Amino acid sequence: MKVMYIAPRFHTNQRTVVKGWIEQGDDVVFISYYTAIIEDYTYVKPIVLGFSRWYYPIDWLYVNVLKRNDPGNTAFKINHGFPPVQQIRKIMKEEKPDLVIVRDRTLYTIVANHFCRRYGYNIILYNQSPLWDRLPKQDLLHKMIRKLTPEIRMTPVMGNYEPGKQVDKKAYFVPFAVEPQLSPDMKQYFQNGKIEVLTIGKFEPRKNHIMLIEVMKDLAKELQNIHLTIIGEATGRLQKEHLEEVWKYINKNQLQELVEIRTNIPRKETDEYFKKADIFVIPSTNEMASVSQLEAMSFSVPVIISNKNGAACYVEDEKNGYYFLDNDEESLKQKLRNVLSDQKLLKKMGEESYRRVCEKYTFTNYYHAVMKIMQDNKMKR
């Protein structure tokens, strides 16, 4: 097949999926709105189309004036940036994809969906709203948006059953995919006599870096030879300002030996940190989904994750890690203490992480889930 992805950017965590398609003989075309600093183009180089010329002054005004101090201001263009319609039409008409997968309900998606209908291409909406989701809003605007975007939806977030939630008949769970990297029998735990805690996340307040450092500071009074490494992106002004706050906290509390910070490092280098890690923590709040927990699991590393993280479905509490109460420092401390103080438990959880990746979260699992969507909806290949 020829598979076309249309998304705001090529995220490095899509590398496994693209590699999987190519290795089995399929073609991949990736259209993105923009690029980021840390991206891996080993398997595909995206076609970066940007936005219509008249939109850029609007974006500049929003980011630099109206929402200057909002850490999420750069995301405005994802939903509101008007795409270059004729360029999209030209590429889609020339490529003739068998399947188009579009990210979120954006103006880009509306345009792509229009051309898929015109040319008879199969299209699936990808977003990170849970499979178990609340009933859709019925106001006129939301009805119009649903009418203009693909009916069939796939998501890597399972969610939980609660009163008022349901699974739409056109919604499917398609897992994130990673490649198994380091089996438990090959992994060296507790290198140099230390228990290495790792976290990865952009330097934004909601990532809760300082909360995690505070937890590690307290645990270091009880437990010897623990160490924290923080890897994160700090490219924009607000990210750099938050990074400075993190450094101030570390220096004020003289935690330079306990905490190491690395910024803006390439994806290949992060693999070396996963190899050394004994436990992986995602302390952030308001996290729709994350894939870094799976990357850690592929290196036989247990995971501690918020119970509100959309990707919590990849971790089974007390099996290959722990859930902590979202945004709760004491809960995070207790879960970390449980695993840091029991090395046998830590190794057992690491083994379970690797097993789950091999059985549930490879490209093969992703591929079969996508094929089921196509079969269920009688999409021709």
N, C-alpha and C positions, 0 to 999 in steps of 0.2 A: 504494500500500500504506500501511498504518499500521505503523510500526516502533517498537518499544518497547525502550529500553535500560534495564538495571538495573545500576547500578555504585556503588561506594562514594562517588564524587563526580563531578561534571561537570568533567572536565579540559579546559582551554582547547584542548589539541591535538585535541579531538573536534569543534571548531567547524567544520572543513572538511567532515567527514562529515555532520554535521547540516545544514549549509548545502546540501550537494549533494542530499540527499534532498528537502529542501523546495523547492529550485529546479526539480526535475523533477516536482513536484506531489504528492509523498508527504507523509504526516503523521508527525511524530516526537513520541513521549512519552518523557521521560527521568525515571526514578525514581532518586534517590540516597539514600545513607544519611545523608550530612552535607554541609556546604559548606566550602570553603576561602576564604581571603581574596582570592586572585587568581584570579578566574574571569570568563569572558566570556559573558554571557547574551544576546548579540545575536540569536541565532537560536532559542534555546529556553530556557525557564526551568524548571529541574528541579523535580519534586515531591519535596520532602525529607521522608522518612518517619521518619528516626531509628531508634531501637530500642525494644524493649519497656521499660516503666518499671523493671521489676525488674533490668534489666541494668546500668543506669547506676552503681549503687553498686559493682558488680563492676569496671567499667571504671575508676572513680576509684581503687579500691584498687590495681589493677594498675599504673596510670600513675603515681600519686603516692606509692606505698609500695613495692610489690614490685619494680618496674622503674624506679624514679625516675631513675636515671642512664643508662638505655638509650635512645639516640637513636631507636630504632625502636619505642618503647613505645606510641605512638599508633596503630600499625597493628594492635594486638591486636583492636580492635573490628571490623576488617574481616572477619577470619575467624571470630571468636567471638561477635560481637554478635548477640543474638537479635532477629529482625525483628518488627515489628507485623503478625502474620499476617493478621488480619482486614482491615486497611487495604490490604494487598497484594491480597488476594482481591477486595475491593470495586473497586479501580481496574482490575484486569485484567479483571474481569467486565464492567465498564462500557465500557472502551476497546475490547475485542475486537481485539487486535492481530493482524496477519497474520504478523508475525515478532517474536520476542522474542530479544534478545541480552543475555546475562548475563555478568558479569565474575567469573571465578575460581570455584573450588569452595568456596563459603561457605555459611553457614546461610541467608542471603538467597537464594542460588541454589537451594538444596534446596527452599525454600518455593515459589519461582517455578516451578521445574520441576514440582513437584506440581500446581500449578494449571494449568499448560500441558497436562499430561497429562489433567487432568480436563476441561478445556474444549476440547481439541483444537487448541491453538495451536502453531505451529512455534517451535522454540527452538534456539538455537545457543549453546554455551559459548565465550566469548572469554577467553583467557589469554595470557601471554607466555612459556610454556614453548616451547622450540624445536619446529619441525616435525620435525626429526631429533632424536628424544629417546630416552632409555634405556627399556628395557622397564619397564612399570608394576609397582609393588610389589604383591605378591600376598598380603599379610597381610589378615586379616579386616577391619580398619578401612578400609584403602584400597579394598578391594573394595566395601564398603558405601557409601563416599563416591561411587565411580564409578557404582554402581547408582542412587543418589539424585540424581545430577546429569546434565546432558545428555550423550548419547553423541557427538554431533557437535561438533567443536571447530575453532575458527579461531584463528590466531596470526599476529602481524606479525613473528615471529622465525623465520628460516629454520634457523639452526643449521648444523652441519657433520656430514658422515658420519664416524663413528668406529666401531670394533668395539663391538658391544653396543648400538648405536643403530639405530632403525628409524623409518619413517613409518607411523603408524597409518592404516588405510584410511578412518577417519572423521575424520581431521585434515586441515586445509587451511591453506595460506598465504594470508593476506589482508593486503596491505601497509598500513602507515600511509599517510595521505593528506594532502597539503598543496596549496595553490594556488601556481602559479608567480608570483613577485612582481616580480623585477627581472632582466631579461635581461642577458647580458654586454655587449651593445652600448650599454645604457643605464646600466650600473653605472660609478661613478667609483671606481677603485682608488687607494689610497695618497693619500687626501685629506690636505691640509695637510702633504704631504711625509712622512707617517708610515705605517708598516705597522701596521695595527690588528689585534690578536689579541683574540678575544672568547671568553668561556666563560659558560655559564649553568647554575646548579645550586644547590640548597638548601645552606645552610651547615651541612654535616655533615662529619665527618672523612673518610668514604669518598669524598667528592667531590674530595679531593686538591688543594684550592686552594693550600695552602702549597707543595706539590711543584711546581705549575705556576709559582708566583711565584719559587721558587728557580731553576727552569729559565730563566725570563725574566731574572732577575738576572744569571745567568752569560752568557746570550746577548747581553745589553746591553753586555758588555765587548768583544764581537766585532763586533756589528752596530749601526749607528746608526739612530736614528729608529724604534725599535720601541716599542709601547705595548700594555698589557694592560688590558682592561675585564672586570670580574667582575660579573655580575648574579645575584642569588640571593635566595631567601626566607629571612628570619630573623624568625620570628614566635614560635615556642616558646622556652622557657627554654634548652634545650640548643643550639638553633640560634644564639641570641644569644650564648651563652658561646663557641661556636666562632668566631663572627664576631669577637668580641673577641680571640681568639687570632690570627686572621688579621691584624687591625689591629696587634697588638703586634709581629708579625713585620715588617710593612711599616714601622712607625715605627722599630723597632730597627735596621733595615738602610737607613733613609732612602730608601725606594723610592716616596715619594709622587708623584714625577713619572712614574714608570714604570707605576704601577698605580692604576686608578680602581675604586672599588667602588660599586655601586648596589644598594639593597635594596628588595624588595616593590614593584616598579613594575608598572603595568598592562601587559597584553599588547600593547596598541597602541603603547606607548612602546618596547617591545623591538624592534619593526620598525625604528625609527630607528637602533638600534644594529646590526642586521643590515645595513642599508644602508651603514653606515660600515665594517663589518668587512671585512678582507682574508682572514682565515683564522679558522676556528672550531675550538676544541679542547674535547674532552670527556675530562678527565683522570681521571675517577672509576673506582673499582674496584667489583666486586660489583654491576654494573649489568645487570639483567635485560634492559632495553630502554630506549631513549630516542627521542624524536621531534625533539629540538632540532637534531640533525644534518640532518634533512630541511628544517627551517625555514631553516637556514643555506644549504643547497643551493639552495633556492628563490630566494635572493638572489644566486646565482652565486658562492657562497663555498666554497672547498675545506675539507675536514674532516680533522682528526687525531683518531683514536678508538682506544680500547684494543682489542686483539685478542680480549679476553674479553667485550666489551660485546655484549649480545644483538642490538643494532641495527647491528653491524659489517657485516651483509649489505647495508646501503644504501650502503656506501662500498667502492669497489674500490681496493685498495692500488696506489699509484703511478699511478692514473688520475684520480680526483677527490679524492685525499687520501692519507693514510698510516695504517697500523696501527702502534701502538707496543706493546711488550710490557707487559702489564698490571702496573700498580704499579711500573714500572721508570723511574726518573728519567732515567737516561742514555739509554735508548731514546727517551723522549719528547723529550729535548733534541736528539738526532740528527735525528729526523723534523722537528722545528720548524726546526732549522738548515737542513735541505735546502730547505724551501720558502721560508723567510724570506730566504735568500740568493740566490734566483733568481726575480725578479719575473715573467719570462716564463713560467716553470713555474707560478707561482701563478695567473696569469691563465688559463692553459690548463686547469688543474685546476678553476678556477671555472666556466669554460664547460662542462666536462664535468658538473659538479654540476647545473647548470641543465638540461642536456639530459636527464639521467637523471630528474629530477623530471617534466619534461614527458612523457616516454615511459612511465614506470613507476609514478609515485607520486601520481597525481591521484585525485579522487573517482571518475572513470570507471573506473580500474583497480580501486579498492575495490569499486565497485558490481558490476562484472562478476564479480569473485571471489565475492561473496556470492550472486549469481544462480546461479553454477555450483554452489555448495553446495546451493542449493534444488533445482536441476534434478537433480543427482546423487542426491539423497535423496527425490525425488518429493514435495517439499513444495508444497502447493497455495497459490496466491496469492489 
